[in-house]
Amino acid sequence: MDYLYVCSTSSDFVSKINLDHFYEEKRIYLKPNDIIYRVGPHGIYNNDNKLITANRYNNTISIVDIKKEIQEESYYVGACCNDVVVYGSNAYIICSDLNSLLVFDLKEKQVVEEIPCGSLPYSICLNKERKLLLISNMEDDSITLINCTNNKCIKNVRVGSYPTKAIFTLDGQHVLICESNIGSEFRGSIAVLSLKNYKIINRIIVGNSPMDIYCSSRYCFVSNFGDGTISVLDINNYKEEKKIIVGGMPRNILKYKENLYIGDNYNDLLIRINIKNKNKKYIPIGGEPTGMVLI
C-alpha cells in the first residue's frame, strides 16, 4: 500500500494519505494538545523510516517515526525553517530569516555548520548522484549550488524574479527554476539552466505565480498559485503543451502513477487529478497544505 504524507502548515500536523483509496488515514500531530505555540511544518523529507519536517513557526525540525506514527524528537535549529533534505548523516535545513543553510548532524543531534546562501531561501533540492544541493533564494532572485561532500558553495546564479522552486532534471544536466514573478501582473516562467556553463538556455512561460514543479522524463507539471491552474510542459521542446484548471491556490505538486496530487492552500484540500482522463477528486485536509512526500 502506498502513502502520501502532507504537511499542514497552519494546523501543525502531518496527514497520512492512503493513495489506494484516497482518504486521510491518520493525522500525526507535532505538538501536545495542551501547548499553545505554533509549529508550522512546511518542508518534509523521508529518511530511513523517519520523516523530518522543517517547521517555520517554532524554528525547529521534527523527527517522526513512520511505523509508530508519532513525533519522536524535536530540535531547535534556526529562525524560520522552510525546507529540509538529508544526505548521509546530515540534515540540511534552509532558514529564511538567517539567509543560511544549516547542517544538522543527526547522530550528534546538533547544528554543526552554517553556510551562507542567498536572501530568503525558500526551497532546497538534493541530487544524490552528483552530491549537489540546490537552493532557490526568493528575495535576491538567485539559486545557490552547494557540494555535499565538503559543504562548499559552488556557484550563485542570478535568475528571474522571486524563484520559489528549483529542481534537477532527471539526467542531472539541467536545472528547472520556477520564476514566480509574485506580486506583478506578469505571468511566471520556468527557466532552463545548463549545469555545464551555469547559463539559462531557455524560458517557458506558464501561469500566474508558479510555486512548484514536478519533472518526469519528458513532461513537467507546474502549479500556478495565482490562477488555479497546472501547466503541462513538454520539456524537450521548451513549450507549454496545455493547462489544467484545478481552482483554488495550488501549491506543492507530485505525480504518482497516472495521477497528480496537488495541495490547495485556499480551500485546504488535497486534489487528485488523473492525467489521462482529467477526472478530479478532492479530500479536505489541514490548513495550508505544503510539503509532500511519497512513501
DOVONU-145588 format. One line per field, with one value per residue (C-alpha): x negated, y negated, z; residue number from 1; residue in one letter. Coordinates in steps of 0.1 Angstrom, whole numbers, plus 2048, in hexadecimal, padded with zeros to 3 digits. Example, Ala and Ser with C-alpha at 12.3 -4.5 7.8 and 13.67 -1.06 7.14 Angstrom:
2
c1	(785 / 777)
c2	(82D / 80B)
c3	(84E / 847)
resi	(1 / 2)
resn	(a / s)
This chain:
295
c1	(800 / 7F3 / 7F6 / 7F1 / 7E7 / 7F2 / 7E8 / 804 / 7F1 / 80D / 81B / 7FA / 7FE / 7F3 / 80F / 80B / 81E / 828 / 822 / 834 / 855 / 84C / 856 / 844 / 83B / 829 / 81E / 7FD / 7FC / 7DB / 7E4 / 7F7 / 81B / 815 / 7F9 / 804 / 7E6 / 7E7 / 7D0 / 7D6 / 7C9 / 7BF / 7A6 / 7A3 / 78A / 78A / 76B / 768 / 78C / 78B / 79C / 78A / 79E / 790 / 7A6 / 7AA / 7BB / 7A7 / 786 / 782 / 77F / 796 / 78C / 7AA / 7AA / 7BE / 7C6 / 7D1 / 7E1 / 7D5 / 7BD / 79E / 788 / 787 / 768 / 763 / 74D / 753 / 76C / 788 / 77F / 78D / 781 / 76B / 758 / 741 / 71F / 70B / 70E / 716 / 737 / 735 / 74E / 753 / 75D / 76B / 767 / 742 / 73B / 728 / 726 / 722 / 711 / 721 / 70E / 729 / 712 / 705 / 727 / 71A / 712 / 6EE / 6EB / 6FB / 6F7 / 701 / 717 / 72D / 748 / 768 / 760 / 782 / 77C / 760 / 75A / 740 / 730 / 720 / 70E / 6FC / 6FA / 709 / 721 / 736 / 746 / 75E / 75A / 77A / 770 / 750 / 75B / 740 / 739 / 71C / 70A / 6F7 / 6E1 / 6EC / 6CA / 6BA / 6D8 / 6C8 / 6DB / 6D4 / 6E8 / 702 / 716 / 72D / 74F / 771 / 787 / 790 / 785 / 79A / 78D / 76F / 76B / 753 / 75E / 75D / 73C / 72C / 720 / 738 / 74B / 76F / 778 / 79B / 797 / 7B8 / 7BA / 7CF / 7E0 / 7DD / 7F7 / 7E0 / 7E3 / 7C7 / 7AE / 79A / 775 / 75F / 73B / 71E / 706 / 6EA / 6E6 / 701 / 713 / 739 / 73F / 764 / 784 / 7A7 / 7C4 / 7DD / 7F9 / 7FC / 7E3 / 7D5 / 7CC / 7C2 / 7B7 / 7B5 / 7A0 / 7A3 / 78F / 7A0 / 7BC / 7BB / 7D9 / 7D9 / 7F2 / 7FD / 806 / 815 / 82E / 838 / 829 / 80F / 7F8 / 7ED / 7CB / 7BA / 797 / 785 / 795 / 796 / 7BC / 7DB / 7F1 / 811 / 820 / 836 / 84E / 850 / 85B / 851 / 82C / 818 / 7F7 / 7E2 / 7E6 / 7DB / 7E2 / 7E7 / 7F1 / 80C / 817 / 80C / 80F / 812 / 816 / 830 / 826 / 846 / 860 / 84A / 84F / 839 / 842 / 83D / 83F / 83B / 824 / 834 / 85A / 858 / 86E / 86B / 870 / 86D / 869 / 868 / 846 / 836 / 82F / 816 / 80B / 7E6 / 7CA / 7D2 / 7BF / 7C8 / 7C0)
c2	(800 / 7DD / 7BE / 798 / 783 / 75F / 742 / 72C / 70C / 6FA / 719 / 727 / 74A / 762 / 775 / 799 / 79E / 7C0 / 7BE / 7DF / 7D2 / 7AD / 7A3 / 794 / 7B2 / 7A1 / 77F / 77E / 760 / 74E / 740 / 74B / 73F / 729 / 715 / 6F4 / 6EB / 6F1 / 709 / 703 / 722 / 716 / 72D / 753 / 76E / 794 / 7A3 / 7C8 / 7CC / 7AA / 78A / 76A / 74A / 726 / 711 / 6EC / 6DE / 6ED / 6EF / 715 / 736 / 753 / 777 / 78E / 7B4 / 7C0 / 7E2 / 7D5 / 7B6 / 79F / 782 / 790 / 772 / 74C / 736 / 711 / 708 / 6E4 / 6C9 / 6D2 / 6F5 / 6F8 / 719 / 737 / 753 / 76E / 77A / 793 / 78C / 767 / 755 / 735 / 71B / 6F9 / 6DD / 6BF / 6A6 / 6AF / 6B0 / 6D0 / 6F5 / 707 / 729 / 73F / 75E / 779 / 78E / 771 / 761 / 73E / 723 / 727 / 70E / 6EF / 6E7 / 6C6 / 6C7 / 6AC / 697 / 6A8 / 6CC / 6DD / 700 / 71A / 738 / 754 / 767 / 785 / 791 / 770 / 768 / 746 / 730 / 717 / 6F9 / 6E0 / 6BD / 6A9 / 686 / 682 / 695 / 6AF / 6D4 / 6E3 / 703 / 715 / 733 / 74C / 75D / 73E / 726 / 70C / 6F4 / 6FC / 6E0 / 6C5 / 6BE / 6A1 / 6AB / 69B / 68B / 69D / 6C1 / 6D7 / 6FA / 708 / 72C / 742 / 753 / 779 / 77A / 762 / 74B / 72F / 71C / 711 / 6F1 / 6E3 / 6BE / 6B4 / 68E / 68D / 66B / 661 / 661 / 677 / 69D / 6B2 / 6C8 / 6E7 / 6E0 / 6FC / 6F9 / 70D / 71B / 71B / 6F5 / 6E9 / 6D6 / 6D5 / 6E4 / 6E0 / 6D4 / 6E2 / 6CA / 6DA / 6CD / 6B3 / 6B8 / 6DB / 6EA / 70E / 726 / 74B / 759 / 77B / 787 / 772 / 75D / 745 / 73A / 717 / 70B / 6E7 / 6D9 / 6B9 / 6C6 / 6E9 / 6FC / 717 / 711 / 731 / 72A / 73D / 738 / 746 / 72C / 710 / 709 / 709 / 725 / 71E / 711 / 724 / 710 / 71B / 6FC / 6ED / 6E6 / 705 / 706 / 726 / 741 / 765 / 77F / 7A4 / 7BE / 7AD / 793 / 770 / 767 / 742 / 72F / 713 / 6F8 / 6E4 / 6FF / 716 / 733 / 74F / 752 / 772 / 76E / 78A / 77F / 793 / 78E / 76E / 77D / 769 / 773 / 75D / 765 / 74C / 749 / 732 / 70D / 703 / 724 / 71F / 739 / 75C / 77C / 79F / 7BE)
c3	(800 / 7F7 / 80C / 807 / 825 / 824 / 83B / 846 / 850 / 863 / 873 / 882 / 876 / 85A / 848 / 83D / 81D / 811 / 7EB / 7E3 / 7F0 / 7F1 / 815 / 833 / 848 / 865 / 872 / 883 / 89B / 8A0 / 8C3 / 8E2 / 8E3 / 902 / 8F1 / 8E2 / 8CC / 8A7 / 895 / 870 / 85D / 83B / 82B / 82E / 826 / 829 / 839 / 843 / 850 / 860 / 854 / 85A / 859 / 857 / 86E / 866 / 885 / 8A2 / 88F / 893 / 881 / 88B / 888 / 883 / 885 / 867 / 876 / 898 / 888 / 8A4 / 8A7 / 8B8 / 8BB / 8B4 / 8B3 / 8B0 / 892 / 887 / 87D / 864 / 857 / 834 / 826 / 82E / 81C / 829 / 81C / 830 / 855 / 84F / 84C / 837 / 842 / 831 / 849 / 837 / 854 / 856 / 831 / 838 / 833 / 854 / 857 / 873 / 87D / 882 / 898 / 8AE / 8AE / 8A8 / 88E / 884 / 868 / 85A / 834 / 826 / 807 / 7F7 / 806 / 812 / 808 / 802 / 7F5 / 7F2 / 7DB / 7DD / 7C1 / 7D3 / 7B4 / 7AE / 7D3 / 7CD / 7E0 / 7CE / 7E1 / 7D3 / 7E3 / 7DE / 7E9 / 7D5 / 7B6 / 7B7 / 7BB / 7CF / 7C7 / 7E4 / 7E4 / 7FE / 802 / 810 / 815 / 7FF / 7E9 / 7C4 / 7B4 / 7BA / 79A / 793 / 785 / 780 / 79A / 7BA / 7B4 / 7C9 / 7BF / 7AC / 7A3 / 78F / 76F / 770 / 75D / 775 / 759 / 75E / 779 / 776 / 789 / 791 / 78B / 79C / 797 / 7B6 / 7BB / 796 / 77A / 765 / 762 / 771 / 75E / 760 / 759 / 74C / 758 / 74C / 766 / 74D / 74C / 765 / 74A / 744 / 722 / 720 / 731 / 72F / 738 / 750 / 766 / 782 / 79F / 799 / 7BB / 7B5 / 799 / 794 / 778 / 767 / 749 / 730 / 741 / 75D / 772 / 781 / 79C / 795 / 7B7 / 7A9 / 790 / 79C / 77F / 778 / 75A / 747 / 736 / 71B / 728 / 70A / 6F3 / 70C / 70A / 71F / 710 / 723 / 743 / 75C / 771 / 795 / 7A7 / 7C8 / 7CF / 7C4 / 7D6 / 7D9 / 7BE / 7BA / 79F / 7A8 / 78E / 778 / 792 / 79D / 7C1 / 7C9 / 7EA / 7E7 / 800 / 7FC / 802 / 818 / 800 / 7F1 / 7CD / 7B8 / 793 / 779 / 75E / 743 / 749 / 75E / 779 / 799 / 7BD / 7DC / 801 / 81E / 82F / 849 / 844 / 82A / 81B / 810 / 811 / 804 / 802 / 7F5 / 809)
resi	(1 / 2 / 3 / 4 / 5 / 6 / 7 / 8 / 9 / 10 / 11 / 12 / 13 / 14 / 15 / 16 / 17 / 18 / 19 / 20 / 21 / 22 / 23 / 24 / 25 / 26 / 27 / 28 / 29 / 30 / 31 / 32 / 33 / 34 / 35 / 36 / 37 / 38 / 39 / 40 / 41 / 42 / 43 / 44 / 45 / 46 / 47 / 48 / 49 / 50 / 51 / 52 / 53 / 54 / 55 / 56 / 57 / 58 / 59 / 60 / 61 / 62 / 63 / 64 / 65 / 66 / 67 / 68 / 69 / 70 / 71 / 72 / 73 / 74 / 75 / 76 / 77 / 78 / 79 / 80 / 81 / 82 / 83 / 84 / 85 / 86 / 87 / 88 / 89 / 90 / 91 / 92 / 93 / 94 / 95 / 96 / 97 / 98 / 99 / 100 / 101 / 102 / 103 / 104 / 105 / 106 / 107 / 108 / 109 / 110 / 111 / 112 / 113 / 114 / 115 / 116 / 117 / 118 / 119 / 120 / 121 / 122 / 123 / 124 / 125 / 126 / 127 / 128 / 129 / 130 / 131 / 132 / 133 / 134 / 135 / 136 / 137 / 138 / 139 / 140 / 141 / 142 / 143 / 144 / 145 / 146 / 147 / 148 / 149 / 150 / 151 / 152 / 153 / 154 / 155 / 156 / 157 / 158 / 159 / 160 / 161 / 162 / 163 / 164 / 165 / 166 / 167 / 168 / 169 / 170 / 171 / 172 / 173 / 174 / 175 / 176 / 177 / 178 / 179 / 180 / 181 / 182 / 183 / 184 / 185 / 186 / 187 / 188 / 189 / 190 / 191 / 192 / 193 / 194 / 195 / 196 / 197 / 198 / 199 / 200 / 201 / 202 / 203 / 204 / 205 / 206 / 207 / 208 / 209 / 210 / 211 / 212 / 213 / 214 / 215 / 216 / 217 / 218 / 219 / 220 / 221 / 222 / 223 / 224 / 225 / 226 / 227 / 228 / 229 / 230 / 231 / 232 / 233 / 234 / 235 / 236 / 237 / 238 / 239 / 240 / 241 / 242 / 243 / 244 / 245 / 246 / 247 / 248 / 249 / 250 / 251 / 252 / 253 / 254 / 255 / 256 / 257 / 258 / 259 / 260 / 261 / 262 / 263 / 264 / 265 / 266 / 267 / 268 / 269 / 270 / 271 / 272 / 273 / 274 / 275 / 276 / 277 / 278 / 279 / 280 / 281 / 282 / 283 / 284 / 285 / 286 / 287 / 288 / 289 / 290 / 291 / 292 / 293 / 294 / 295)
resn	(m / d / y / l / y / v / c / s / t / s / s / d / f / v / s / k / i / n / l / d / h / f / y / e / e / k / r / i / y / l / k / p / n / d / i / i / y / r / v / g / p / h / g / i / y / n / n / d / n / k / l / i / t / a / n / r / y / n / n / t / i / s / i / v / d / i / k / k / e / i / q / e / e / s / y / y / v / g / a / c / c / n / d / v / v / v / y / g / s / n / a / y / i / i / c / s / d / l / n / s / l / l / v / f / d / l / k / e / k / q / v / v / e / e / i / p / c / g / s / l / p / y / s / i / c / l / n / k / e / r / k / l / l / l / i / s / n / m / e / d / d / s / i / t / l / i / n / c / t / n / n / k / c / i / k / n / v / r / v / g / s / y / p / t / k / a / i / f / t / l / d / g / q / h / v / l / i / c / e / s / n / i / g / s / e / f / r / g / s / i / a / v / l / s / l / k / n / y / k / i / i / n / r / i / i / v / g / n / s / p / m / d / i / y / c / s / s / r / y / c / f / v / s / n / f / g / d / g / t / i / s / v / l / d / i / n / n / y / k / e / e / k / k / i / i / v / g / g / m / p / r / n / i / l / k / y / k / e / n / l / y / i / g / d / n / y / n / d / l / l / i / r / i / n / i / k / n / k / n / k / k / y / i / p / i / g / g / e / p / t / g / m / v / l / i)
